[in-house]
Amino acid sequence: MIYVGIDVAKDKPDCFITNSDGEVLFKAFSFQNNRQGFEDLFQKIHSLSSDMSNIKVGLEATGHYSYNLLGYLLDKGLTTFVINPLHTNLFRKSLSLRKTKTDKVDARTIAMMLMSDVDMQSYSDTSYHNEGLKSLTRYRFDKIKQRARLKQSVSRLVTILFPELEKLVPSLHIASVYALLGELPDAHQIAACHLTNLVNLLETASKGRYGRDKAIEIRDAARTSIGSSIPAKSLELKHTIKLLGELDSEIDEIESEILKIMDGISSPILTIPGIGYRMGAMILAEVGDFSRFDSPDKLLAYAGISPSTYQSGQLESSYSRMEKRGSRYLRYALINAAKYVYLWDPTFEAYLAKKRSEGKHYNVSITHATKKLVRLIYAMEKSGKPYIKARVTFSDIKHSL
């Protein structure tokens, strides 16, 4: 068996090749991160064996730097392993007490890890082609966070410019309010606006929900408002609302693309009550290929939801905390999915109620429900069967308490 360790870099990745007898076939060398460099690397590998099944290639998960090389290796039919940098770091430290870290040492370390036959699953075409969905879901996640920050800015600016407005509408973050503040971003401009123009603005933006009475109410409040007249703040509010409109359009476009991919996947995860295509897409994107995991416990560990353990001599920790390693996006998606599933599914509702009756905090109970959900998702993805909703009555829930 031939083992190829690659330390990925932006310009010149390093490679080290050895065999199962420990013989160094190619000392650590660098190659260009371009088509010619990839071809040179493959020629070296192919010169050692024409049977691709006898070759294992390992590289660290380094984000976008490794994506093109990974695709090239998979297209060539090479069995490829994507290794967590934390694992390679721990493995390197186990080999020597010296603090040595260079790109060439890392390439050798990866090859040695492959040779040691540690528990690793090869990267599949499914995982590689799943990168598109992962890219979209993470991009949407960042856009949602950006929108939340802009909404906080709107609330802050309205408190300065027209604080009374918040009590006159159900929420500041509705289309009619944004249309109003986009045109008239402070109390003084609203107070000076002609009533007819104000009525037309509100009626159009609210699709007839708000009319003359609401316009008069808002104008009267504006005339007696304690809001400050600060042109700089008014301009900031106006631009912030404009950015929110653009963000909404971008998010809609992203979600449309996610929906197209999810329709093609037809995953049974969407049959679980409470999991829509947005959250389901995020879970599937972060997991990738479920065949990488031998058990749901390994999937839990990958998400960082499994409890940490500590035992030394007679001391054993009884207050294990969540590890919180692995994909933070997957952990976020699973925990939030569990919060919705228990609202829609009586089985999970009863399970959460049981944990709460045992004296566990809500967050701890949700974590238990998340573990139950992960085991369910794992079984469904392995079998391909849809979720069958159990019939649990209120008396069943009450009895479990």
Order of alpha helices (4+ residues) and beta strands (2+ residues): beta-beta-beta-alpha-beta-alpha-beta-alpha-alpha-alpha-alpha-alpha-alpha-alpha-alpha-alpha-alpha-alpha-beta-beta-alpha-alpha-alpha-alpha
